[in-house]
Amino acid sequence: MLTLLSALSFPLALVNAYGDPGTCSGNCWAHDPGLYQRESDGKYFLFSTGGGIQISSADALQGPWTQVGQALPSGSIIDHDGNTNLWAPDVHYQDGTYYMYYAVSTLGSQNSIIGVATSPTMEVGNWTDQGSTGLTSDGSQGYNTIDANWIKIGDTQILNFGSYWQGLYQVELTSPLKVGSTAPNNIAYNASGNHAIEAPFLFEYNSYFYLFFSSGKANGYDTSLPAQGLEYRINVCRSETGRGGFVDKNGVSCLESGGTTVLASHGNVYGPGGQGVLNDKTLGPVLYYHYADKTIGLAVTDYRFGWNRLSWTDGWPVV
């Protein structure tokens, strides 16, 4: 019996290579989520692409989640196409203020701007739009200025950003509101096909900086499924400095199409991506993302908020 069970467990482990998303109750819709815990009481706020950035809140990561409104219900003050349908929120806390970066663009365009809003609480009605960070693209550069992610490395504040074209970039900030004069630095590139790589998120852990990013086709699953394996998935590379030199588990440079998969489609989970990492006050590092549940639907309006606790094996994150 023990021999039979051992033989059966091996292929089962291959099938279930990724953990299923953690429990979610209430309104669990999400798209390109940004997740943050309030410093004062640990309350969770979930920000999603759509309109003026949708906000949901909950007292526990598992929910129940309640959709409470938009951060910027009138859109952005930035005078640019797409300013009423803001994308890819990224939130952090600094010196008593919450900062939310967002993208102003239109689907398929490289003409984009990254803006920022501020709040003392993250609650609906308490966000003030600060307009453009000064980080823009018009098609003449190799990058696309969407999918911002803030991090501080030493004394330097950094924005990671990028989508398709020449991939992911990094630029220095002079303050949380403005970029500096230093040219952006290319940190990751996918040479294959249409260069489907986006949504950088840099997380520092145990003397390394881990660059999580999404690869593959992000949406449109309800009308046309990509070939198997070409849908969204979450990959990672790491660096000792966080400023470059990112490689995957096999030592392949992230500038040469490197990337170790952390989470991909499995079971009823399809196309996970648009991710970030929250250092949860109770659970520790948590990978969060959106995904399509095959039992619910594949349209963007059906996307779900997913999360998994992260652990590290031989220096690499696993869900």
Salt bridges, closest charged atoms under 4 A:
ASP20 OD1 - HIS266 NE2 3.22
ASP32 OD2 - HIS31 NE2 3.68
ASP32 OD1 - HIS290 ND1 3.65
GLU39 OE1 - LYS281 NZ 3.79
ASP41 OD2 - ARG38 NH2 3.01
GLU123 OE2 - ARG38 NH1 2.92
GLU123 OE2 - LYS43 NZ 3.73
GLU172 OE2 - ARG243 NH2 3.13
